[in-house]
């Protein structure tokens, strides 16, 4: 008796073995990334005629909690006028802000639990030849800065931690950062 493999054997094996394995691993990465993702926060101004221009522009800025707000610089002669560039602030009235930004500020920073987590989603997996590929992404503002950190802010590493933990528990799982 002689065994002659089907010409589509590799594709059939990939569809039956790789696709379910990648689907399972991807679901684990997504779940863990959502678990480790930082909350979001939103800059809210007093929204009246007394609000300086830089804080009016910052109003509604929603970012990951591990980052600093980017508040447009103010004209030192006229606090109501914004300039090019920005000051960094963990919150309104942050002591690191110039006095022109912090004095008499009535703005608030509101935590938005699960804001980053809710933006994380998976596409796929899809089968390309014998390779099963899935893409995990987030559409949240400044999410890459949150993951990797900046010169001023620590990295949250929620995607990386989720990928590493999943790779450790799923055999043959290879991570490609793109």
C-alpha positions as semicolon CSV with decimal commas, in nm:
position;residue;x (nm);y (nm);z (nm)
1;X;0,000;0,000;0,000
2;X;0,134;0,339;-0,095
3;X;0,036;0,674;0,060
4;X;-0,001;0,962;-0,182
5;X;-0,072;1,290;-0,004
6;X;-0,334;1,522;-0,141
7;X;-0,190;1,826;-0,321
8;X;-0,379;2,043;-0,072
9;X;-0,261;1,855;0,238
10;X;-0,063;2,151;0,378
11;X;-0,353;2,390;0,322
12;X;-0,599;2,147;0,478
13;X;-0,370;2,098;0,780
14;X;-0,328;2,474;0,819
15;X;-0,704;2,526;0,809
16;X;-0,769;2,249;1,063
17;X;-0,474;2,305;1,296
18;X;-0,321;2,650;1,259
19;X;-0,639;2,853;1,220
20;X;-0,802;2,731;1,544
21;X;-0,470;2,762;1,731
22;X;-0,419;3,120;1,615
23;X;-0,784;3,203;1,691
24;X;-0,735;3,075;2,048
25;X;-0,403;3,254;2,099
26;X;-0,539;3,577;1,955
27;X;-0,839;3,566;2,187
28;X;-0,601;3,522;2,481
29;X;-0,381;3,816;2,371
30;X;-0,687;4,039;2,327
31;X;-0,829;3,942;2,667
32;X;-0,497;4,002;2,845
33;X;-0,425;4,329;2,662
34;X;-0,767;4,456;2,770
35;X;-0,693;4,345;3,127
36;X;-0,356;4,523;3,140
37;X;-0,453;4,835;2,942
38;X;-0,442;5,156;3,146
39;X;-0,762;5,353;3,199
40;X;-0,812;5,665;2,995
41;X;-0,852;6,020;3,119
42;X;-1,019;6,325;2,969
43;X;-0,938;6,695;3,014
44;X;-1,260;6,887;3,081
45;X;-1,258;7,268;3,084
46;X;-1,517;7,488;3,258
47;X;-1,653;7,552;2,906
48;X;-1,734;7,919;2,952
49;X;-1,601;8,254;2,829
50;X;-1,337;8,271;3,103
51;X;-1,155;7,956;2,989
52;X;-0,812;8,038;2,844
53;X;-0,766;7,939;2,482
54;X;-0,511;7,665;2,556
55;X;-0,752;7,491;2,796
56;X;-1,042;7,533;2,553
57;X;-0,828;7,352;2,292
58;X;-0,732;7,080;2,545
59;X;-1,100;7,029;2,639
60;X;-1,211;6,677;2,552
61;X;-0,853;6,548;2,503
62;X;-0,880;6,178;2,592
63;X;-0,552;5,993;2,648
64;X;-0,421;5,684;2,829
65;X;-0,374;5,753;3,201
66;X;0,001;5,684;3,196
67;X;0,060;5,982;2,962
68;X;0,057;6,357;3,015
69;X;-0,191;6,588;2,850
70;X;-0,055;6,808;2,573
71;X;-0,180;7,155;2,659
72;X;-0,106;7,425;2,398
73;X;0,144;7,681;2,524
74;X;0,006;8,021;2,618
75;X;0,120;8,367;2,523
76;X;0,284;8,504;2,838
77;X;0,153;8,856;2,767
78;X;-0,203;8,732;2,703
79;X;-0,301;8,412;2,887
80;X;-0,614;8,381;2,678
81;X;-0,410;8,331;2,358
82;X;-0,256;7,994;2,262
83;X;0,094;7,966;2,113
84;X;0,264;7,699;1,902
85;X;0,391;7,395;2,096
86;X;0,254;7,250;2,417
87;X;0,315;7,205;2,788
88;X;0,279;6,860;2,946
89;X;0,048;6,803;3,242
90;X;-0,065;6,497;3,436
91;X;-0,377;6,693;3,533
92;X;-0,512;7,049;3,537
93;X;-0,320;7,270;3,781
94;X;-0,025;7,031;3,760
95;X;0,264;7,191;3,955
96;X;0,492;7,123;3,655
97;X;0,282;7,357;3,439
98;X;0,391;7,720;3,399
99;X;0,196;7,955;3,624
100;X;0,021;8,095;3,314
101;X;-0,134;7,751;3,263
102;X;-0,212;7,658;3,623
103;X;-0,319;7,978;3,800
104;X;-0,698;8,008;3,835
105;X;-0,753;7,693;3,630
106;X;-1,100;7,544;3,681
107;X;-1,052;7,241;3,454
108;X;-1,083;6,879;3,565
109;X;-0,930;6,549;3,466
110;X;-1,187;6,271;3,457
111;X;-1,086;5,905;3,461
112;X;-1,246;5,694;3,189
113;X;-1,220;5,329;3,303
114;X;-1,163;5,074;3,026
115;X;-1,139;5,345;2,758
116;X;-0,818;5,200;2,615
117;X;-0,936;4,840;2,667
118;X;-1,259;4,906;2,479
119;X;-1,060;5,024;2,176
120;X;-0,863;4,698;2,145
121;X;-0,989;4,455;1,882
122;X;-0,878;4,163;1,670
123;X;-0,900;4,111;1,295
124;X;-0,870;3,756;1,172
125;X;-0,724;3,512;1,180
126;X;-0,701;3,463;0,808
127;X;-0,527;3,188;0,619
128;X;-0,268;3,291;0,360
129;X;-0,130;2,977;0,208
130;X;-0,017;2,773;0,507
131;X;0,017;3,071;0,741
132;X;-0,259;3,181;0,979
133;X;-0,239;3,551;1,065
134;X;-0,435;3,767;1,308
135;X;-0,397;4,138;1,381
136;X;-0,455;4,294;1,721
137;X;-0,496;4,671;1,720
138;X;-0,627;4,974;1,904
139;X;-0,766;5,296;1,764
140;X;-0,724;5,491;2,090
141;X;-0,548;5,829;2,083
142;X;-0,171;5,804;2,152
143;X;-0,190;5,428;2,223
144;X;0,159;5,363;2,081
145;X;0,306;5,625;2,316
146;X;0,119;5,458;2,600
147;X;0,255;5,114;2,512
148;X;0,618;5,218;2,462
149;X;0,639;5,528;2,682
150;X;0,789;5,868;2,603
151;X;1,085;6,064;2,734
152;X;0,846;6,201;2,998
153;X;0,615;5,904;3,067
154;X;0,664;5,538;3,157
155;X;0,557;5,261;2,920
156;X;0,237;5,073;3,003
157;X;0,350;4,764;2,804
158;X;-0,001;4,613;2,801
159;X;0,024;4,471;2,447
160;X;0,377;4,341;2,505
161;X;0,288;4,178;2,835
162;X;-0,019;4,013;2,681
163;X;0,185;3,884;2,384
164;X;0,464;3,748;2,603
165;X;0,228;3,570;2,840
166;X;0,030;3,420;2,553
167;X;0,344;3,310;2,367
168;X;0,460;3,133;2,685
169;X;0,138;2,930;2,706
170;X;0,073;2,851;2,337
171;X;0,316;2,616;2,168
172;X;0,449;2,727;1,831
173;X;0,312;3,078;1,870
174;X;0,540;3,336;1,704
175;X;0,492;3,710;1,751
176;X;0,568;3,952;1,467
177;X;0,560;4,320;1,564
178;X;0,456;4,537;1,269
